[in-house]
Every structure is written in structure tokens, then in C-alpha cells.
Amino acid sequence: AALTDGVVLCHLANHVRPRSVPSIHVPSPAVPKLTMAKCRRNVENFLEACRRIGVPQDSLCSVGEVLDGKGGGVYGTVGMLLSMAPPPTSPSPRVQLAGFALFYLSVMSVLCAIYIQLAPHV
């Protein structure tokens, strides 16, 4: 039921490939429930993004499966979409160490400045 408005699915497609769904209808505090037309449009946009990303046609669920909350086909589509995602990149250990060293030096400098200001002058 949480996927039936297509919002989460569209965000997932954009996470796999940024801007693959350029326009997403989202609920607002004033109108907390999307109309069926907006839900359908979100789901259609999600499926179109999946096609462009490279999910095979036979792995795509139907709009009706999503709107009706029937998960079988949706899970297959989402699984195939996630398999198309690029592998996560993490900074090298050298970059992480340099970042930590910069953070450590900054904190120590601030603590030293505070100590000098607060210490009694003899």
C-alpha cells in the first residue's frame, strides 16, 4: 500500500539514476492524499524511467499491479532496477585519513584557543 501512489518508486528511480523522473507528484499537508490520476502518472513515470535505465520489458510490472498493491511484479521490477544501480563509491583510506586529520587539528585549535582565553594569566 505504501508504494501505490508511486512517490517512493519515483524517488528510487532517481536514486539509481538522478533526474530519471523529472516530475513527481507528492502529497502535501493541505492535500495529504494524491488523486488516482496523479498516482497513475507517478507510476507511469517510474516505469518509463525503468525502461530508460535498462530494465528489460519482461521484468516490468504493470501500472495496475502497483496501483492495486499487488506486490509480486513490483518486487521483481524494483529488484531489477536495483541491480542496474552503479556500485557505491567510497573515498579512499588516504582521503578519509586526511579528512580526519583536518577535523582533529581544527578541534584541537579551537580547544587551545578556548583554553588560552579561559586560563588565568599569571
Backbone as a chain_set.jsonl record, in Angstrom:
{"seq": "AALTDGVVLCHLANHVRPRSVPSIHVPSPAVPKLTMAKCRRNVENFLEACRRIGVPQDSLCSVGEVLDGKGGGVYGTVGMLLSMAPPPTSPSPRVQLAGFALFYLSVMSVLCAIYIQLAPHV", "coords": {"N": [[0.817, -1.198, 0.0], [2.05, 1.188, 0.59], [3.461, 1.831, -1.645], [1.684, 2.443, -3.614], [1.052, 5.041, -4.495], [3.166, 5.758, -6.026], [5.197, 7.53, -5.372], [7.463, 6.83, -3.734], [8.606, 4.937, -5.415], [9.32, 6.508, -7.641], [11.242, 8.168, -6.452], [13.123, 6.225, -5.851], [13.936, 5.412, -8.435], [15.133, 7.813, -9.215], [17.208, 7.796, -7.425], [18.755, 5.67, -8.308], [19.381, 6.538, -10.901], [20.016, 9.768, -11.201], [17.61, 12.359, -11.77], [16.025, 10.863, -13.479], [13.318, 10.619, -13.254], [11.745, 13.369, -13.821], [9.599, 14.864, -12.764], [7.633, 14.596, -9.951], [4.634, 13.831, -8.439], [3.707, 14.749, -5.265], [2.247, 14.182, -2.024], [0.812, 16.796, 0.012], [0.701, 18.815, 3.036], [-1.711, 20.203, 2.908], [-3.177, 18.772, 1.019], [-3.288, 15.708, 1.672], [-3.614, 13.246, 0.385], [-3.004, 11.832, -2.727], [-4.617, 12.278, -5.903], [-6.145, 9.691, -7.896], [-5.398, 9.951, -10.549], [-2.968, 11.367, -10.382], [-1.441, 9.543, -8.939], [-1.372, 7.443, -10.791], [0.043, 8.718, -12.836], [2.536, 9.128, -11.596], [3.347, 6.428, -11.292], [3.43, 5.603, -13.971], [5.492, 7.307, -14.858], [7.592, 6.297, -13.312], [7.827, 3.663, -14.37], [8.509, 4.271, -17.003], [10.98, 5.504, -16.579], [12.371, 3.291, -15.607], [12.484, 1.745, -17.951], [14.13, 3.404, -19.549], [16.464, 3.33, -18.03], [17.194, 0.737, -18.367], [15.914, -1.583, -17.558], [14.666, -4.707, -18.4], [11.846, -5.232, -20.569], [10.238, -7.465, -19.989], [10.607, -7.69, -17.297], [9.274, -5.675, -16.141], [6.649, -4.497, -14.1], [3.069, -4.036, -14.223], [1.138, -0.992, -14.524], [-1.281, -1.275, -13.214], [-0.734, -3.342, -11.351], [0.837, -2.014, -9.481], [-0.844, 0.1, -8.626], [-2.952, -1.362, -7.561], [-1.743, -2.53, -5.438], [-0.586, -5.02, -5.574], [2.033, -6.927, -4.92], [3.89, -8.792, -6.176], [4.865, -8.521, -8.973], [5.839, -5.95, -8.754], [7.913, -6.146, -6.891], [9.746, -7.645, -8.346], [10.355, -5.849, -10.424], [11.487, -3.717, -8.974], [13.68, -5.047, -7.841], [15.147, -5.677, -10.171], [15.659, -3.095, -11.087], [17.289, -2.127, -9.004], [19.476, -3.766, -9.403], [20.593, -2.574, -11.564], [21.799, -0.357, -10.623], [24.671, 1.724, -10.166], [27.737, 0.6, -8.62], [28.293, 1.429, -5.174], [30.38, 4.159, -4.297], [33.209, 4.749, -2.332], [35.24, 6.97, -0.437], [38.82, 6.887, -0.729], [41.097, 5.301, 1.625], [43.191, 7.075, 2.18], [42.111, 9.621, 1.637], [40.075, 9.633, 3.546], [41.64, 9.572, 5.89], [43.026, 11.995, 5.667], [40.875, 13.762, 5.87], [40.028, 13.2, 8.495], [42.32, 13.998, 9.915], [42.348, 16.749, 9.367], [39.946, 17.508, 10.607], [40.572, 16.794, 13.282], [42.769, 18.49, 13.84], [41.468, 20.957, 13.611], [39.588, 20.861, 15.727], [41.338, 20.638, 17.924], [42.681, 23.088, 17.698], [40.614, 24.911, 18.218], [39.953, 24.163, 20.853], [42.378, 24.798, 22.11], [42.449, 27.578, 21.729], [40.218, 28.311, 23.263], [41.1, 27.481, 25.791], [43.286, 29.193, 26.187], [41.939, 31.636, 26.354], [40.365, 31.266, 28.637], [42.074, 30.483, 30.682], [43.711, 31.483, 33.703], [45.74, 34.346, 33.756], [49.068, 34.511, 34.638]], "CA": [[0.0, 0.0, 0.0], [2.907, 2.367, 0.661], [4.013, 2.117, -2.971], [0.621, 2.613, -4.602], [0.992, 6.386, -5.083], [4.301, 5.892, -6.932], [6.179, 8.528, -4.926], [8.694, 6.151, -3.313], [9.18, 4.309, -6.602], [9.968, 7.563, -8.43], [12.465, 8.564, -5.744], [14.076, 5.127, -6.021], [14.497, 5.53, -9.786], [16.038, 8.962, -9.207], [18.398, 7.423, -6.656], [19.568, 4.825, -9.186], [19.885, 7.452, -11.932], [19.453, 11.095, -10.892], [16.762, 13.076, -12.726], [15.355, 9.976, -14.433], [11.907, 11.018, -13.151], [11.899, 14.809, -13.58], [8.472, 15.461, -12.049], [6.959, 13.638, -9.078], [3.514, 14.383, -7.67], [3.824, 14.326, -3.866], [1.194, 14.725, -1.155], [1.179, 17.977, 0.796], [-0.136, 18.91, 4.239], [-3.043, 20.679, 2.534], [-3.843, 17.67, 0.305], [-2.432, 14.582, 2.066], [-3.802, 12.053, -0.449], [-2.976, 12.143, -4.154], [-5.712, 11.756, -6.718], [-5.782, 8.481, -8.632], [-4.71, 10.37, -11.776], [-1.58, 11.706, -10.044], [-0.788, 8.275, -8.594], [-1.139, 6.749, -12.061], [1.11, 9.429, -13.562], [3.794, 8.786, -10.925], [3.708, 5.046, -11.612], [3.827, 5.597, -15.385], [6.815, 7.942, -14.936], [8.546, 5.338, -12.752], [8.044, 2.574, -15.323], [9.239, 4.829, -18.146], [12.366, 5.669, -16.13], [12.956, 1.942, -15.573], [12.797, 1.374, -19.344], [15.293, 4.184, -19.99], [17.633, 2.869, -17.277], [17.593, -0.538, -18.96], [15.184, -2.74, -17.025], [14.013, -5.387, -19.527], [10.389, -5.116, -20.626], [9.583, -8.598, -19.326], [10.782, -7.558, -15.844], [8.469, -4.546, -15.666], [5.282, -4.769, -13.648], [2.09, -3.171, -14.884], [0.63, 0.122, -13.721], [-2.344, -1.819, -12.374], [-0.169, -4.088, -10.218], [1.283, -1.052, -8.463], [-1.998, 0.824, -8.087], [-3.768, -2.299, -6.783], [-0.976, -3.004, -4.29], [-0.185, -6.418, -5.758], [3.479, -6.774, -4.836], [4.763, -9.713, -6.882], [5.547, -7.913, -10.108], [6.524, -4.728, -8.315], [9.177, -6.546, -6.268], [10.652, -8.033, -9.422], [10.801, -4.633, -11.108], [12.39, -2.988, -8.076], [14.917, -5.824, -7.764], [15.894, -5.499, -11.416], [16.128, -1.706, -11.099], [18.417, -2.016, -8.078], [20.64, -4.44, -9.987], [21.144, -1.663, -12.57], [22.439, 0.768, -9.936], [26.131, 1.639, -10.137], [28.223, 0.232, -7.291], [28.566, 2.606, -4.349], [31.78, 4.561, -4.227], [33.604, 5.286, -1.031], [36.535, 7.621, -0.565], [39.966, 6.042, -0.405], [41.556, 5.476, 3.011], [44.046, 8.262, 2.276], [41.216, 10.779, 1.716], [39.43, 9.569, 4.856], [42.63, 9.936, 6.9], [43.266, 13.434, 5.551], [39.698, 14.427, 6.429], [40.064, 13.063, 9.952], [43.415, 14.834, 10.42], [41.895, 18.136, 9.302], [38.954, 17.654, 11.669], [41.27, 16.72, 14.569], [43.529, 19.736, 14.02], [40.51, 22.048, 13.822], [39.055, 20.743, 17.088], [42.418, 20.958, 18.865], [42.931, 24.533, 17.622], [39.52, 25.584, 18.926], [40.137, 23.895, 22.285], [43.542, 25.573, 22.549], [42.04, 28.985, 21.795], [39.327, 28.447, 24.426], [41.932, 27.346, 26.987], [44.066, 30.432, 26.337], [41.014, 32.693, 26.771], [39.804, 31.0, 29.961], [43.114, 30.225, 31.683], [44.135, 32.699, 34.409], [47.059, 34.837, 33.343], [49.919, 34.628, 35.822]], "C": [[0.858, 1.258, 0.0], [3.463, 2.753, -0.706], [2.957, 2.528, -3.98], [0.529, 4.015, -5.182], [2.191, 6.67, -5.99], [5.395, 6.83, -6.469], [7.507, 7.863, -4.571], [9.381, 5.506, -4.513], [9.913, 5.334, -7.47], [11.268, 8.018, -7.771], [13.536, 7.481, -5.87], [14.73, 5.191, -7.398], [15.474, 6.697, -9.852], [17.298, 8.679, -8.401], [19.336, 6.573, -7.513], [20.18, 5.665, -10.3], [19.24, 8.81, -11.71], [18.723, 11.709, -12.083], [16.114, 12.159, -13.765], [13.842, 10.165, -14.388], [11.927, 12.507, -12.811], [10.794, 15.437, -12.744], [7.743, 14.379, -11.265], [5.84, 14.367, -8.35], [3.626, 13.846, -6.25], [2.675, 14.907, -3.051], [1.719, 15.944, -0.398], [0.326, 17.997, 2.058], [-1.566, 19.347, 3.91], [-3.859, 19.581, 1.846], [-3.02, 16.405, 0.56], [-2.576, 13.321, 1.218], [-3.847, 12.472, -1.912], [-4.214, 11.587, -4.846], [-5.223, 10.509, -7.458], [-5.024, 8.841, -9.908], [-3.241, 10.691, -11.498], [-0.799, 10.458, -9.649], [-0.419, 7.52, -9.868], [0.013, 7.4, -12.823], [2.473, 9.133, -12.938], [4.262, 7.386, -11.317], [4.141, 4.941, -13.071], [5.216, 6.206, -15.56], [7.901, 7.011, -14.399], [8.862, 4.239, -13.765], [8.797, 3.057, -16.561], [10.708, 5.031, -17.786], [13.071, 4.312, -16.084], [13.347, 1.488, -16.974], [14.06, 2.088, -19.813], [16.573, 3.737, -19.282], [18.111, 1.516, -17.795], [16.939, -1.768, -18.375], [14.465, -3.405, -18.201], [12.483, -5.315, -19.42], [9.692, -6.254, -19.88], [9.775, -8.597, -17.806], [9.945, -6.426, -15.264], [7.089, -5.019, -15.221], [4.333, -3.864, -14.432], [1.695, -2.04, -13.945], [-0.416, -0.397, -12.743], [-1.828, -2.586, -11.168], [0.262, -3.147, -9.097], [0.079, -0.393, -7.81], [-2.887, -0.072, -7.23], [-3.04, -2.835, -5.559], [-0.604, -4.467, -4.369], [1.333, -6.448, -5.924], [4.343, -7.629, -5.719], [5.554, -9.096, -8.014], [6.342, -6.685, -9.727], [7.876, -5.087, -7.71], [10.198, -6.948, -7.321], [11.215, -6.829, -10.155], [11.804, -3.875, -10.255], [13.723, -3.727, -7.961], [15.778, -5.647, -8.999], [16.45, -4.08, -11.508], [17.345, -1.554, -10.198], [19.661, -2.709, -8.621], [21.309, -3.573, -11.056], [21.914, -0.502, -11.931], [23.952, 0.609, -9.988], [26.597, 1.255, -8.731], [28.531, 1.486, -6.475], [30.062, 2.895, -4.32], [32.063, 5.101, -2.84], [34.975, 5.919, -1.2], [37.661, 6.672, -0.148], [40.39, 6.268, 1.043], [42.408, 6.725, 3.191], [43.19, 9.527, 2.415], [40.513, 10.803, 3.07], [40.386, 10.003, 5.959], [42.915, 11.431, 6.862], [42.093, 14.216, 6.129], [39.681, 14.36, 7.941], [41.149, 13.961, 10.547], [43.01, 16.303, 10.423], [40.876, 18.417, 10.403], [39.64, 17.705, 13.035], [42.037, 18.013, 14.843], [42.601, 20.918, 14.277], [39.974, 22.026, 15.247], [40.122, 21.119, 18.107], [42.724, 22.455, 18.861], [41.862, 25.309, 18.38], [39.663, 25.38, 20.428], [41.308, 24.688, 22.857], [43.172, 27.046, 22.695], [41.128, 29.224, 22.995], [40.135, 28.382, 25.713], [42.714, 28.633, 27.247], [43.174, 31.559, 26.838], [40.555, 32.506, 28.214], [40.853, 30.808, 31.053], [43.495, 31.527, 32.383], [45.549, 33.085, 33.985], [47.895, 35.076, 34.586], [51.049, 35.575, 35.579]], "O": [[0.443, 2.288, -0.532], [3.892, 3.891, -0.898], [3.296, 2.925, -5.095], [-0.023, 4.18, -6.27], [2.232, 7.707, -6.651], [6.436, 6.918, -7.12], [8.56, 8.284, -5.052], [10.608, 5.528, -4.611], [11.001, 5.058, -7.974], [12.274, 8.228, -8.448], [14.722, 7.79, -5.982], [15.946, 5.042, -7.514], [16.529, 6.587, -10.477], [18.347, 9.265, -8.669], [20.556, 6.731, -7.456], [21.363, 5.521, -10.609], [18.056, 8.992, -11.995], [19.152, 11.597, -13.231], [15.696, 12.629, -14.823], [13.157, 9.901, -15.376], [12.105, 12.875, -11.65], [11.028, 16.446, -12.079], [7.293, 13.38, -11.826], [6.07, 15.398, -7.72], [3.638, 12.632, -6.043], [2.184, 15.995, -3.35], [2.924, 16.092, -0.197], [-0.667, 17.275, 2.144], [-2.517, 18.912, 4.56], [-5.067, 19.466, 2.056], [-2.149, 16.063, -0.24], [-1.747, 12.417, 1.319], [-4.621, 13.349, -2.295], [-4.779, 10.573, -4.436], [-4.02, 10.308, -7.621], [-4.109, 8.122, -10.309], [-2.367, 10.329, -12.286], [0.378, 10.33, -9.988], [0.698, 7.022, -10.008], [0.859, 6.707, -13.389], [3.451, 8.913, -13.652], [5.434, 7.184, -11.636], [5.12, 4.259, -13.376], [6.03, 5.684, -16.322], [8.997, 6.94, -14.956], [10.029, 3.92, -13.993], [9.629, 2.331, -17.105], [11.588, 4.758, -18.603], [14.233, 4.199, -16.477], [14.418, 0.913, -17.166], [14.951, 1.472, -20.399], [17.65, 3.765, -19.877], [19.291, 1.183, -17.678], [17.361, -2.888, -18.662], [13.729, -2.735, -18.926], [11.916, -5.336, -18.327], [8.677, -6.036, -19.218], [9.173, -9.411, -17.105], [9.904, -6.235, -14.048], [6.451, -5.836, -15.885], [4.774, -3.022, -15.215], [1.89, -2.122, -12.732], [-0.433, -0.002, -11.577], [-2.404, -2.5, -10.083], [0.078, -3.443, -7.916], [-0.011, -0.332, -6.584], [-3.509, 0.4, -6.279], [-3.641, -3.519, -4.73], [-0.334, -5.095, -3.345], [1.853, -6.036, -6.961], [5.47, -7.228, -6.007], [6.784, -9.145, -8.014], [7.394, -6.41, -10.305], [8.874, -4.419, -7.979], [11.38, -6.627, -7.2], [12.403, -6.785, -10.471], [12.846, -3.442, -10.746], [14.781, -3.098, -7.981], [16.994, -5.484, -8.897], [17.579, -3.881, -11.956], [18.327, -0.919, -10.584], [20.78, -2.287, -8.331], [22.462, -3.811, -11.413], [22.602, 0.246, -12.626], [24.466, -0.503, -9.87], [25.914, 1.558, -7.753], [28.978, 2.492, -7.026], [30.89, 1.984, -4.319], [31.251, 5.818, -2.255], [35.78, 5.461, -2.011], [37.469, 5.777, 0.677], [40.081, 7.307, 1.626], [42.355, 7.365, 4.241], [43.507, 10.404, 3.217], [40.367, 11.865, 3.676], [39.986, 10.727, 6.871], [43.034, 12.066, 7.909], [42.295, 15.224, 6.806], [39.359, 15.345, 8.605], [40.924, 14.611, 11.568], [43.297, 17.023, 11.379], [40.942, 19.457, 11.058], [39.322, 18.566, 13.856], [41.965, 18.564, 15.942], [42.922, 21.791, 15.084], [39.915, 23.067, 15.903], [39.836, 21.846, 19.058], [42.997, 23.029, 19.914], [42.172, 26.258, 19.1], [39.509, 26.329, 21.197], [41.225, 25.194, 23.976], [43.544, 27.687, 23.678], [41.26, 30.242, 23.674], [39.879, 29.153, 26.638], [42.794, 29.104, 28.382], [43.607, 32.361, 27.665], [40.375, 33.487, 28.936], [40.542, 30.957, 32.235], [43.595, 32.569, 31.734], [46.433, 32.235, 33.875], [47.459, 35.781, 35.496], [51.87, 35.798, 36.468]]}, "num_chains": 1, "name": "protein.A"}
